[in-house]
Amino acid sequence: MQKIMPHLWFDTQAMDAAEFYTTVFPHSSITSTATLHDTPGGDCDVVSFNLNSHDFMAISGGPMFTINPSISFMVNFDPGSDGRARQHLDALWEKLADGGATLMPLGEYPFSKRYGWVQDRFGVTWQLILTDPAGEPRPFILPSLMFTGEQTNRAEEAIDFYRRTFDNSALGTVARHTQHTGPAAEGSLMFADFMLENQWFTAMDSGAEHQFGFNEAVSLLVNCDTQQEIDYYWEKLAADPESGQCGWVKDRFGVSWQISPTVLNDMLANGTREQVDRITQAFMPMKKLDIAVIEAAYAGGSPAHRTSR
């Protein structure tokens, strides 16, 4: 399981979306499903799925949050490794655009011979790009952060912060705005990619005004093997630790993170109905998640919460 996993919040469509994505993306599958009972949003379906070696999770959590393009997913088609890269890009575009909306038309741009930005029927946005085969190779899918509104011109600061927070990090390509472009200042990031925990991401300062920004609808879930890891990432990423709930926090840039024990996903995937219900009732009241309490609930016990909350 990858260290940082994109997490998608839907009203009721998590299963439908996962089935759609695993149909239209090559080498993809649903890996686990579970239903959480008696949550504030009612019964919630949770589904984990893999799109061409990239893990995702989605939840039908109710109408509280709506997905927007502030976090999208860049999909790389490399002619150097795929002789039919352009045709495969066009075929995926057609499927994602069906019932969706075009944000940037599919065509040739200064940075790519074939590129387009599309919002699919479920609201998730995808940037499909034909990459330069002479460039450094990148994964097929990269989460992409667009800094808008009051967060515009903070992309470089955010990348530096994330690279200090996570191990196995690096900075890749950097392209800057050469002049003041809308809200983006000269010298701000037109595009950059960076590695965290050996996973690649991209970021940009938007050169246009938008009426959306980061929210909980697309979050980044950090899989933690120990309570020490949970404590570390909670302290580093939470702009206001007291405002967190169920392992969710927002960082200083407004990006939502979930600091979650790896074992929790295994419990949801493999537990009995009674075990899943017990751990759901155990973690729902928590702010920072407590592995010992969750494991005890899974086993049927209920020890006191730790004092180092």
Phi, psi and omega in degrees: 000135181289155185293317183242121188240126173298139181234125185252130179256120176245164174291291180228004195256017186302313181294316179299318181296314181299319178295321178296310184296320182285349173273319187272336177268139180289154174053053186228155180197155169279131185257333177195156175221154176203160174237126176266125181263152171058042172269169177303334178264011183089205177283131186238125171280136176237131182224134173253140180211159182237126178249103177048054176078013177241120183280139174230160169224149178219153179224142169268088189258001182105182189272013187295325185233148180235130180294138177222174186283005181297328169238113179242187180228119178276131181244116185267129173243114189255110178298339180290335180244352181222108182294343178245033184302315182297317180295320179293323176299311182297322181293319178292320177304314182300320181288318181289327182283342182296111182084002182251210182215144178271125176265320170224124186300149176291123181179194180266136180229165180302333183264353181197144177287343179207117183205147172198154181237120187230143172257123184279181185295343179261000177097350179284141182249144186228136174252110180264127186221137172273112187277164177280116182297343179277348182279175178291139181293147178227160178298168180294319182236131177230124170299139187233122182259126177248119183271118185233171175057226181291347178269353178302142181076015178246006183299317181294319176301318180295315179302315179299318179296314181295323180292329176285333185277322185253147176282173176050052186246155180200160174253134181254237181291139176227124174232131187250153170294124183274353175207166177299122184233102185058230178281349182278125181284155172303132181092348176288174189275114170285326176194141170208148169238154187207156183250136172229126181051042179065017176245141182265141177226165172233161178210154178205151168267122185292136176268013179225156176282137178227155179259026178220163176204185181301140173210185186285350185295327170237113179240172178242117184266125180260115179279122185243131182276338184225162175295327178300319177296315178302314180300318183296307184291326177299314181293319184285319190267334185284115174293325177222093184304330183286343180271354180289159179206134177055034179087358181268137173218159171249140178273183185295347181258359181092358179286135180269136178234150170243121179260104194230140175290134178306323183295336181296318178297322178296320180295318179295323183285326191243352183285159173287169177304317181294319180294317179297319178296319181294315182289329177298313179292336178285315186271341183302320181281350187285155164267276172284134184285143184245107185300317184299318180291319180294317179296322179294320178296321179298321181280347178110002180256180180208070178292163179294150177293151175296156178277339182274069183275000000 
